[in-house]
Structures are given as C-alpha cells and as structure tokens.
Amino acid sequence: MPRDYYELLGVSRNATEDELKRAYRRLARELHPDTSGGDTESEERFKEVTLAYETLRDPERRRRYDMFGPEAARGQGAGAGGMGDAFNFGGNIGDIFEAFFGGAGSNGFGQQARPGARRGRDAEILVELTLEEAAFGIDREVALKLPVPCPTCSGSGARKGTTPTTCPECRGAGQVQRVRQSILGQMVTQSPCTRCQGLGEVISSPCQQCRGEGRITEERTLNVEVPAGVDDGATLRVSGAGPAAVRGGQNGDLFVHLRLKPHERFERAGNDLLTEVHVSFAQATLGTQLDIHTLDGAETLEISPGTQSDKVVKLSGRGVPRLRGRGRGDLLVRVVVDTPARLSKEEEELLRRFAELRGEAVAVHEPGLLSKIRSSFH
C-alpha cells in the first residue's frame, strides 16, 4: 500500500510550497543514486519522494490528492512527459544542485525567478454537515473575512496616478545571489531582497486605502461544493480561495474542514449506516414486517420467525455513496427483542401455559401479605 505523500516528505498536511521544496531538497540529496552508491532501496525511495513532491507542489493535483487519494492525483496534470520525467535527473549529483540552485536568475527549479511572485497565506474554516448532506453532497455558502485585492489601487499598492518602480538593490529580480565554494564546486544560493521584501519593486507613493500593501480585509461569501460521500474529519481544499497576497501575488488556498453532526437515528461506519429496531417477544418469535427510516425514505424490513436479539439485518445499497467509486454502502439494522416488564394476569397465565407446553421451568411467585388481605374481602 503506498505511503502517505506528506509522510514521505516529512511535512504536515498544511505545508507551504517553500516547506515542500526544502523537504524535497533534503531528501533528494540523501537518496539520489549518485550519492547513495547505487543502493536499490534508496533509488526506490528517491522515486517515491519525487512523485510525492511533484504531486503536492501542483495546487490542482494536491487538491485531488487531499480529497480522493493518489490515484485521482495521477489522473490529470502530470504534464506532457508524464510522471516518469520527474525521475530523470541525469547522470551525476551536479544535476540536482543545478536544479536546486540554478544559475543567475533561477528560482531553484530551472525557471527564471519572477519578481513579486508572492503567495498569500492559506486559510481554514470549519463547516458542519448533517449526515444527509455528507451522504448526497451539497453546495454550501460560507462567510469569510479575509484579505482581498485593494479596489482603489487594483492590488498594486501604489497611489492612483503612480506606479511601482524597479528595486535598485536587486534590479527587479526580487532576490540577491551569493556565490560560495564547497567541496562540490561553486554553489550559487539566493535569498529575498531585503529592500523590496522579494517583490522586485518599491513604492514611493503608497495607496492611502491599503497603505501600499495592495490588499484590504473584507467579508465575502464563498460557495463550497461538498462532494457526495465525504466523512467526518475530511478536508476540502479550494485553490485560490484564500487570502490575497501582498501587491498582486497569488492567492492562498482555503482548507474546509468538515464535521458531521450526530444523527438521531443512524451511526456511520465508513460507507455503512448502523441503526436498531425494537420488537416484542411475539414479533421476534412469529415474525413481522416493520416500516423503518432510511436515507431514501421509508422501507419495509422483514423480521423472520425466530429472530434472536442482536441479529443484524442488512439492507444492501441503503448506506452512504462511495466517495471514490460507484455504488453505496449498506444499512445494517440491529434487532433488539424487548422483554415485557409487566404482565396482566391473563398474559401471565398464557405465558405459564406456553412454558408448560415447552417443558420449561419458570419461577412461581407467591402472593404477598397485602394481596392475601385484599383477596379475603372478595
């Protein structure tokens, strides 16, 4: 069974893109075939962590992985070359360091760094659902108070009529490079420019409404599509629905944590539902038909003659729809046979006669003193 991708990389489920990158760099240095001496186990782990990183670094594939698992994440977005390209690093360890540190202007993965390419923080919200809503899915509106692009400056952070200017320190790159020597050769590292905080631009005349940040805080309503079959504790990831970034960067994501309210009639066990019905001794002995509630409405439950207490009757396909496939779970009905606590004189006589016919010994209850006094007056 494949390991959890977050566990493979040693990060939490809400890890940022930078945290994912750092974790992967560390593992890649350790596990790459050129550093592990051709060890087969290390090579397999290298492929696993590479697949995990390639999946989680892509917002859409990470969303599908979080919701539906690795199979759904592989379904789309693997690129023209497929996932096999992620494992092809070439013949020596220098390729890894080139991929990590690159040349001038690289962002660490062979791509030119983009000034101002900041990302907003992620946000979380808790949504409570009924069992029926979780079973069949629902579109739920949620109210959020979070940073959004400033309408006055359109997110630029500059006062109307002015524009940001290129940072003189980093010349618009948003990063400064440092070169150092190591046993592996020349290493080029990059860090955000302190003058412009990595944005590549400076603002001499900031917008008065957002004070140069390019965003303000507002309350907005968002529609969240909850798929059928989700369970308690599941988390949905809505890409780009989180807080706006500083001065026109990419929005963060919204994580919607789902909690199921207790149901008065059903208990959920995976895709199955559990409930119970109470029947009398006579109904359990002779059999009966009962109307019971299901998620789809009333159904007739057949109680066969001689049913024992705690017997489970299954209604196939009356449970919760499966999240990642077709079909539904079952409704499991536990039968509880109730023993009468009080009997009329006639009922007691009939039961004693029943026990006598079956040769069963039963207790004999002598009338108390009060009963004898009462009977003397009749």
C-alpha positions, 0 to 999 in steps of 0.5 A: 500500500503506498505511503502517505505523500506528506509522510514521505516528505516529512511535512504536515498536511498544511505545508507551504510550497517553500516547506515542500521544496526544502523537504524535497531538497533534503531528501533528494540529496540523501537518496539520489543514486549518485550519492547513495552508491547505487543502493536499490532501496534508496533509488526506490525511495528517491522515486517515491519522494519525487512523485510525492513532491511533484504531486503536492507542489501542483495546487490542482493535483494536491487538491485531488490528492487531499480529497480522493487519494493518489490515484485521482492525483495521477489522473490529470496534470502530470504534464506532457512527459508524464510522471516518469520525467520527474525521475530523470535527473541525469547522470551525476549529483551536479544535476540536482544542485543545478536544479536546486540552485540554478544559475543567475536568475533561477528560482531553484527549479530551472525557471527564471525567478519572477519578481513579486511572485508572492503567495498569500497565506492559506486559510481554514474554516470549519463547516458542519454537515448533517449526515444527509448532506455528507451522504448526497453532497451539497453546495454550501455558502460560507462567510469569510473575512479575509484579505482581498485585492485593494479596489482603489489601487487594483492590488498594486499598492501604489497611489492612483496616478503612480506606479511601482518602480524597479528595486535598485538593490536587486534590479527587479529580480526580487532576490540577491545571489551569493556565490560560495565554494564547497567541496562540490564546486561553486554553489550559487544560493539566493535569498529575498531582497531585503529592500523590496521584501522579494517583490522586485519593486518599491513604492514611493507613493503608497495607496492611502486605502491599503497603505501600499500593501495592495490588499484590504480585509473584507467579508465575502461569501464563498460557495463550497461544493461538498462532494457526495460521500465525504466523512467526518474529519475530511478536508476540502481544499479550494485553490485560490480561495484564500487570502490575497497576497501582498501587491498582486501575488497569488492567492492562498488556498482555503482548507474546509474542514468538515464535521458531521453532526450526530444523527438521531437515528443512524451511526456511520461506519465508513460507507455503512449506516448502523441503526436498531429496531425494537420488537416484542417477544411475539414479533421476534418469535412469529415474525413481522414486517416493520416500516423503518427510516432510511436515507431514501425514505421509508422501507419495509424490513422483514423480521423472520420467525425466530429472530434472536436479539442482536441479529443484524439485518442488512439492507444492501445499497441503503448506506452512504455513496462511495466517495471514490467509486460507484455504488453505496454502502449498506444499512445494517439494522440491529434487532433488539427483542424487548422483554415485557416488564409487566404482565396482566394476569391473563398474559401471565397465565398464557405465558405459564401455559406456553412454558408448560407446553415447552417443558420449561421451568419458570419461577412461581411467585407467591402472593404477598401479605397485602394481596392475601388481605385484599383477596379475603374481602372478595 
